[in-house]
Each structure stands twice: as structure tokens, then as C-alpha cells.
Amino acid sequence: MHEIYSMADYVCVWLGAGKPETRDTIRFLITILNLEDLERLIDNEQSLKSSMLVLQLLRHSWFRRRWVIQELVLAQRAIVTWGEEWIEWSDFADAISLFISKYEEVRKKLLNRQ
């Protein structure tokens, strides 16, 4: 299998047909990549709702499969596709990393809302 993935122009991480919240989730991940907006996002009520979308996305069954790591490691380029929305794997990974770096702050604000 490693030959297939290493020779591919790109690997598509297919997360399924998408849901009503797919577009908002992917757009929020793209917004997170703008470091100037990152701090402001935590204090924004809409961003807290979007944070919940990211948490739901990370519960997707694809992220529980260990063998998919070989696909990503060997791929020259990977794209995460969910419904009609897509994002480069490198951007997706960076956005998730930034999101996780603020997770405790987001979690506290979400708990305070309840």
C-alpha cells in the first residue's frame, strides 16, 4: 500500500457527504489560520458555536482509524473533503493544532454558558 500512497499526486481524506454544518465548520477552520483573529475568536459567541462544530468533526470515525496515518505520511499532498467543502491537510492540521492550543479557554467559556 505504501507504493500507492507515495506515488499518488494527492490523497483525498473523504469524510462523507457532508452535513448542514459542514460549510460553517470548514470555514471556521480556515478562519482559525489567521493568527490575528485567533484571540478574538475565543471571545466571540458565534465562534463558540463554531468551536462546538469542530469538536463534533473531531469525533468523526475517520479520526479513530490508526491506519490512515500511513496515507497522510506517504502522500505528497492531501486534501480533506467533506461534502462539497475541502481544505488542504496541512491547513487542516494547523487549524486543529491552533484550536487545541486554545481548547481550555474555549471549554471554560462553553461550560460557563450552560
Secondary structure, DSSP 4 states (H G I P E B T S, - for coil): -HHHHHHSS-EEEE--S--TTHHHHHHHHHHHT-HHHHHHHHT-HHHHHHHHHHHHHHTSGGGG-TTHHHHHHH-SSEEEEETTEEEEHHHHHHHHHHHHHTHHHHHHHHHHH-
